[in-house]
Amino acid sequence: MKRSFSQYLSNIIGSVNNIANITDEHSQVLEWISPVESHKRHREASVARLGGVGDWVLETPEFQSWRGDENGRSHEKVLLCCGIPGAGKTFTCSLIIDALCDNTTVPNVGVAYLYCDYRKQEEHTSVKMIGSLLRQFVAAMPEVLEELTKAFRIARGQLGGRTLQLERMMDMFPKVLASFDRTFICVDALDEFPVEHRANFLQLLGQIIDKSPNTRLFLSGRPFIQLELDNQFGRLASTINIQLRHDDVRRYLTQKLNDDPVTRAMDDELRAEIMENMMKKDTDIFLLLALHIDAILREVTISERRKKLHHIGNSLNNAYGPTIDRIRSQSEVMSRLGMAALMWTSLAERPLSITELCYALAVKIGTTELDPDNIPSIQTVLACCLGLVAVDEETSTVRLIHTTLQEQLQSQQDIFGSPHSTIAEVCLTYLNFQYVQQHSAPLKTSPGRFSLLDGVLARFPFIRSGSPTLPLLEYASGYWIVHAQRGLTESAERSTIDVPN
């Protein structure tokens, strides 16, 4: 009996729907394992890395021995790359990840990685980070293990849904890793992993490589982290010290000079001076080199570039200082915007979203309404900060370019005047806006006043951070008291929110 065209079409549609359902469930399983993803951060690091810089790491005996030969034989289970702040550890980690992924001599290799970030303490728990590694390996498999799918379906059917427990994760690792001929786990900036969870995290990583003989572990961090690794792994770990080499410096400078868009501000003599002077600089800090050459190339005349070249120092403080001075020497509007953005980004109690920062910068202390025409674009904000503030694509939040800048700004808060008082005043001003009060009924605690410490959000759960109407409400209501306690001025102290009777 011949089938009609409609029957064939119905079968095709049914097959497509089945595939879509399977794909959708696959995505749900991955999200259930862990919400933490690292591929965007890796892409950022890979794109920013110049070709050839740091390649010497791949030729070291330590790396070669750790990676193993084409037959999988390896003498080292753990490799640590350590270096001082700004030495280029994250670039090195991204280089090693790409080298492992691009290695075609060994088939069926699995690579999972994590980029630790001091600003993401809430997601840096052993459960979420170990889960992220498992998620990446599962995503690389042709199909999800039936055991994992069954566990997901059971958990989904329970009241409120149940997350994958750490013990179950650890049980799944050997089964998942057995699907690969060789697996690598890479963790960047281990020193930025919360210290209260770090020992447990390392212990779990140790259990994974112990139960999966073909798994190797790469870690990067500041030098002090080596002692913690020795305590956990003993002699299983070998170490490479990350520092700038002359070939790296020459290659990096050559590339930057070749990419210089202001060709009229460069001649052969100045180019030679830059190469000679920068090569003589006694520094192991890649970030310092990058900041110096960027500062030179920002000048628009040969004379100004030569002057900048002869005034650069040999420390990160000296590198950040001139850039901050340059921000302050811009026009009044750009200077005020740039310094305010640095203040908020460095001293906020949690990473701010792009919208939160732009709204915070638009608030004028003492006003009763927010002028929407006063909200700057993020492009304008970044331009005013001259490269010291960047956007984290993975989370759509703003961050400083490096932890060393964060440390410097937090230790030199006086450059912002009374920053915590200012932030508290901005938060209180925002919460006093008529529009905000109309769209959030406050929780009264005394006649004419209410305590934001108890939280507007606790009283009204329908209000969410990132709301197009009240994007700064969650931060302002949740953290103004923290900033106030750290240095509230008399002006901000008098700022209270009056509630109509």
N, C-alpha and C positions, 0 to 999 in steps of 0.2 A: 504494500500500500504506500503510495507516494505521499510524502509530507508536503503540506502547503508552504508557501513562502512565509506566511504569518507564523507557522509553527517553528520554522528555522529561526526566524527573527526572535521569537519568544525564548527559544533555547539560548540564543546568543546573549540576549539581555539578561537572562537568568545567570549565565556564566559570569558576565561582567559584574553583576551585583554580588555574586559570591566572592569574586576576587576583591571587590571593594570592601566587603565586610571583613574579609580576612586581613586586608591591609589596614583597615581601621582598627581592628582588634590588636594587630601587631603594634601599632603606634600607642594604643592604650596600655599594652603590656610594658612597653619601654618607659612610658611616663610613670607607670605604677612602680617600676623598679626604682627610679630616681628622677627627680625633676631637674637635676643639675646637668648642664651641657657645657662643653668646653670648646666646641669646634669653632665658634666665632672668635674667641680669644686666640686660638691657635692661628686662625687665618690672619688676624691683625698682626700678630708677631711675625708670621711668615712674609707678609707683604712688606712690612717695615724693614725686614732684614735684607741687606745688600748681598748679592751673589758673591761667593768666595770668601767673605769675611767670617772668620772662625772655623774654616774648613780644616784647620790643623788638628782640631779636636778629633775628627773622624780618623785621622792617621795615627793617633797615639796608640801605643801598645795596650794601654788600659781599656780604651774603647774597643779595639779589635778583639781583645781577649774576652771582653764582656759580651759583645755581640755574637761571637762564635763564628765558626766556618759554615760552609754550605751543608755540612752534615749535621749541624746543630750542636756540635761540640763546643762547649764554653767552659772556661776555667773560673769565671767570676759570676756570681749571681746578682750582686748589687754594685752599681756604679754611682758615685757621688761627684758632681761638679760643684765646687764651692768657690766663692769669690766675694770680694768686698762689694758694698752697695754701688750699683751703677756699672759693674764690670761687664755686663752683657750676659748674665746667666739665663734670662728668659729667651734671648735670641739663640743662645746655645741649645736650650731645650727644644725650641722649635726646629732648629737645624737637625738635631738628632732624631726627632719624631719624623721629619720629612725623609731623612736618610733611611730610616727603618721601613717606612711605608713604600719608598721607591725601590727598595732592594728586590730585584727580580731573580736573584740567584737562588732564593729559597721560596718555594711556593707555599701558599696557605699560611701566611703570617698574620697574626692579630696584634694590633697596636691600640692601646687605650691610654689616655693621658688626662691629667688634671693641671690647671693653672691656679695655684692658691693666690688669694688676694686678701690683704688685711682688712679691706672694707666690707668683706662678705662673711662676717663672722657667723651670721645666722645659718647660712647654708653649709658652713664648714664644720659639719659633724661627721663622725665616723660612719654613721648610717648613710647619710646622703652622699658622701664622697666615695665610699666603697660601693654603694649602689650605682653611682655614676660610672665607675669602671666596669661593673657587671653589665650595665646597660649598653655600653659601647661594644663590648664583646658580643653580646646577644644580637645587637643591630647588625653586626658584620656576618652573622651566620645566615645560611640560605633560608632556614626556617627556625622559628622559636621552638625550643624543646617542649615536648608535650607536657612534661611534668610542670614546667613553668606556666604554661597556658592554663592547665588545670588549677594550679594554685591561684592564678589571677581570677579565674571565674568563681572560685569558691570565695575569695576575699571580696569580690565585687558584690556577691550575693548577701554578704553580712551587713548588718545594720551600720549605715554610714560608710561602708567600705573599709577595708583594713589594708594598711600598707605592708609591704614586704618586710619581714622582720630580719634583723641583722644575722641571727643564727641561721635562718633559711638561706640568706644570701651566701654565707660562707660555705654552706653545704652544696650550693649550686655551682660555685666557682670551678672545682675540679672537673665537673661534668661539662661545663661550657668550654673551658680551656682545652679539654681533650679533643674538641672539634678542630683545633688548629695544630699544625706541625710545630709551630713556635709562637710564643706570645711575649710581648713586652709591655710593661707598665711604666709610664713616665709621669713624674710629679715635679712640677716647677715651684720654686719659692716655698719650700717646706717650712722655712722659718716664719712665714706669714700664716701658717696653720695655727689655730688657737692653741696656746701652750697647754691648756688644761685637757685638751683632747689628743695632743700630738703623740704621746707615748702609746695610747691605745690604738691610734691609727697606724703607727709603725708596727705594732704587734700584729695587727690584722694583716698588714701587707706581708709580714714575715710568714704568717700562716699560709697565705696564698701561695707564695713561691716554694714553701716547704712541701706542700701537697701537689704542686704541679711542677715537676722537674724541668720542663722545657720553658718555664717562665722566668724572665729576667726583669729586674727592677732598676730604673734610673731615677735619681733624685738630684735636685739642685737647691742651693740655699747659701746663706752666709756661713762663714767659717765655724761659728760656734755650734752649728748643727751637727758637726762631725762627731762630737762627743756623744750625742744622743744616738747616732747611728752605730757607733762602736758598742754602746751598751746593748743595743738591740740585735745587731747582726755580727758583732765581733769581727773576725778576719774575713768574713764573706764579702766585705765592701772594699773596693779600691777607689782611689780619689784622683781627680784631675783638678788642678787649680786654674780657674778661668782668669786670664789677664790679657790685656792688649799686647799684640806682637807687632813688630815693625811692619811686616807684610800686611797685616790687617789695617794698620793706620794708613799706609800708603794707598792701599786699594780703596779704602773708604773715602779718603780725601780726594783721590782722583775721580771717583764717581760723583761726589758732591760738586766738585768744580766743573765737571763735564755737564752736569745738569743745571748749572747756574743760569737762570733765565735773564739776568741783567748783564748781558755780554759787554755793554759799554762801560761797565764798572770793573772790568777785569782786563789786564794785559799780561803779556808773558812774564814781565818782571815781577809783578805782584803775585802771580800764580806761583812762581818759583820761591818767592819769599814765604808765602803761606805754607808750601810744602816743606821748606827747610825749617822754619820756626816751629811748626806743629810737630814735625818728626822729632825735634829736640825736646819737646815737652816730656817731663818725667812723670808719666801718669799711667796707671793700670785701669783707669776708669773710662769705659767706652762712652758712657753718658756724658762725661765731661768733654770728650772730644766732639761729640755730636752738638752739644750746646755751644761750644766755642766756634765751630765752623758755621753753624746757623747764625750766630750773632754777627760774625764777620760778613756773611753773605746777605744779611738783611740791610746793610748799608748800601747806598745807591750811587756812591762815587768812589773812585779809586783812592782818593785821599782819605775819606772816612773809613774805608775798609782797612787801609794800612794803619791808621791810628788805632782802630779796634784791635788789630792783630798784635800790636805792641803793648796793649794794656790788659790782655787776658792773663788770668792767674792759673794756679795749679790745684785749686780745691773746688769742690762743688759749691761751697758757700760763695766763692768768688765768681763762679759761673752763674748761679742764680741771681746774685746781687745785682749785676748790671742789667739783667733782663727785667727785674722788678723795678729798678731805677728808670728803665726805659718806659715801662708801663706808666709809672707815675709822672713822667715828663710828657706824656701825650696831651692832647687837648683836655680841657677840664672834664668834659663829658666822658670821653673814652678812658681817662685815668680813673675817674670815680667808678665807672662800670667795671673796668678790669680789676681794680683792687677789691671791690665788693665781691666780685665773682671768686677771687682767690680766697677771701675771708670765708665766704659761705662754703666753698668746696673743701677747704682745709679744716674747718671747725664744726661743721654740721655733725650731729650725733649719728647719722647714718648717711649712706650715699643718697644724694638728691637726684630725682628724675630731671630730665631736661626742662620739663614744664615747671616743676617746683622751683628750680633755680631762676628761670626767667621771670616767674611771678614774684619771687622774693626780691629780685632786683628792681621790679617795677613799683614796689610799695614805697610810698613817701610817708615818713614818720609824721604823725600829727594830722594827716588827712582823714576824711570820713568815707571816701570811696576810692576804689582802684580805677585809674584811668586806663582803659584797654589799649589806648594809643601809646601808652608809655611802656608797654611790655616789649623788651628787646628780642630780636631773633637770636637763636643759639649761634648762628654764624657770626653775628655782630659781637656777641659775648666772647667767643673763641678768638676772634680777631683782636679784641682789646686785651686779651691775656697773653698775646704774643707767643703762643705755643705751650704755655705752662699748664693750661687746662685742656683736657681732651674728653671726648665722648666714648663711653664704653658701649660698643654696638650690641653686645650680648644682652645688656640689661637696660639700655637707653638711659643710663645715668651718667653723671659727670664725674670726673676724677682728675687728680693731678697727674703729671706725666711720670712721676716716680715717687717711691716711698721716701727717698731722701729729701725731696722737696716738702713732703708732708711733715717730716720730722723737723725740718728747719723752720717752717712757718708756725708750727705748734710751739716751738721753743722761742720764737721771736714775735709773739703776738702783738707786741707794742707797735709794730709797723702799721697795724690796723686801728690804733687808738684804743678804744674799749670795745673789742669785737663782740664778746658775749653779751654785753649790755645792748649793743646795737642790734644784734640778732634778736634778743628778747623784745626790744622795742618794736622791731619790724613785725614780729609774730603777734604782739599785742595790738598793734595798729591794724593788722590784717583782720584779727578776730573782732575788732571794733567796727569794721566796715558794716554799713547798714545792710548791704546785700548779704553778707555772711550771716549776720544776726537774723535776717528775715528767713534764711534757708536752713537755720540750725537752731532749734529751741534749746537754750542752755539749761544745765542742771543747777538749780538754786541750792546754795548752802547757807546763805545768810541774806537778810533783807538788802535788796539792791545789788547783790554780788553773787557770783557763782565760782566754783573752783574748777578751773580747767585741768587741775592735777588729776581729778577724778575722770576727766576725759569726756569731751563732747561725743567722741565716737562710741564710747561705752554706752552712752545714753541713747544714741541714735545710730544703730548699726547699718542703716541704709546708706549712710554717707561713706564714701570710699575714696582713698587716695587716688589721684589721677582723674577725678571727676572733672569734666570740662567746665563745670560751674564753680567748683571749690577745690582747685588742685592743691592749694597750700594748707588746707584745713587740717589734715591729719598731722603734718609736721608741726604746724604752729600750735595746735592744741596739745599735742603730746610732748613737745620739747621746750616750750618757752620757759617753763619753770626750771629746767636744767640749766639753760643759758642764764637765767636770772640769778640762780644760785652761784654761778661762776663769776658774777661781776655786774650786777644790775646797777645802772646809774639811777640817780634820784629822779630823773625825768621818766625813766621806764618804770620806776617803782610807783610813781603816781598814776601810771597808765593802768586803769582798771576798766572792766567791762560792766557797764551799767545795764541792768535788766529792768525793763518796764514792769511795774507792779500789775 
